[in-house]
Amino acid sequence: MSAHAWMRGLVTAALADPAVARLAGRLTQRLVLVVDQAAVPVVDGTGEDSIVSAHAPASVWREMLVALPSPGRQSMGAAMRANCGFELRGEPVRIAQAIPLLELLIEAMRTAAAGPDAATASTGPTAPVPLERLESRYLRIDWPANDHCWIFEEAAGDPSQPVMLLLHTAGADSRQWHALMTDPELGRHWRLAAFDMPCHGRSRPSAGWRGEPWQLDTERYLACIRAWMRAAGHTRVAIAGCSMGAAIGLAFLARHPELALGAILLETPFRSPGRRTPMLDHPAVHGGRFGAAWVQALLSQHSPAAERRFATWIYSQAGPGVYEGDLAFYSDEFDAAHHVGAIDAGRTPLWLMTGDYDYSASPADSRRVADAIPGARFVEMNGLGHFPMTENPARLLEHFRPAAIELRRGV
């Protein structure tokens, strides 16, 4: 069978998926996939002149559409970053409107190509998260300066144990950490606490907010952590953060070692330019769907499908402009070079763990951070993407538990 005929068959099968069909039926521009030089129509459009086309050699399409693609082939976003010949053409706004459909389409085409049995075998079952172990409350914090804010906090584990603060990723909230927070083994050694940043999840904007766009930076982020510690009555905490939470974890160790017990940081960038885009808060682009697709591209197909869907669902619920405003810190401002020289891993033990499917904070980037901090330990986690605590907590815990227990013994 020719590559063109193969692709046409997969597109037809994928369009039978209800989620794919819903988005395809509402896209106004034409959308085609191009394999070598042959076009495979996906959406005919409804009279719009514009066209969005996704181009790749047949060899790249075949690498992307296996049940368990290799890192750099798991999504459209990964393939574009990998410089493998995958390219999107069209007007920028039209491309952004099409991206949520394209990422879902590729997943559905992969299922059709591999067959349902292969797809099920690759994802495996997921254990239910015992959410009844969580305790929650609202805390009033003095943040920002000369103002206050009510933030939502969750906690689990033994209250007599030291506190480990779990920091969520850009545009998300503490729900990402539920599986780790409720893990009984971790809970025997730590009191696991997490809060939603102001304007995120279930936390409110500050009392003085007048609708101005959200924008985060290092100073505001550190001040928020200190304000939470004061309100919660904590004098020292261990930090476990992912992505943006890992970035500020480095800054916290460098600037406030007297407040830190140590850190386990996931998906730590050295720098991560290019993640911020105005399409995350554009009046012609559905921010929830685009943000979810921006995240979906960073997940690993080794992770259970249900957990991957939950990871993107959290992002579909972010407030307008919040994800982009966080990326002003993570993608534009943050540079690990400003912090690594001030971190003493002998005083505040440090583990860095990064999934091999992550192209936002790649294993090479995290290893570079670890190499710049004597005594820091680095682990590359096979089969995990940028959101390991949400997309595959069982696999993450194989690495996280031993580090957390070792850190606790040294406290």
Buried (B, 14 or more C-beta within 10 A) or exposed (E): EEBBEBBBBBBEBBBEBEBBBEBBEEBBBBBBBBBBEBBBEBBEBEEEEBBBBBBBBBEBBBBBBBBBBBBBBBBBBBBBBBEBEBEBEBEEBBBBBBBBBBBBBBBBBBBBBBEEEBBBEBBEEBEEBBEEBBEEEEBEBBBBEEBBBBBBBBBBBEEEBBBBBBBBBBBBBBBBBBBBBBBEEBBEBBBBBBBBBBBBBBBBBBEEBEEEEBBBBBEBBBBBBBBBBBBBEBEBBBBBBBBBBBBBBBBBBBBBBEBBBBBBBBBBBBBBEEBBBEBBBBEEBBBBBBBBBBBBBBBBBBBBBEBBBBBBBBBBBBBBBBBBBBBBBBBBBBBBEEBBEEBBBEBBBBBBBBBBBBBBBBBEBBBBBBEBBEEBBBBBBEBBBBBBBBBBBBBBBEBBBEBBBBBBEEE
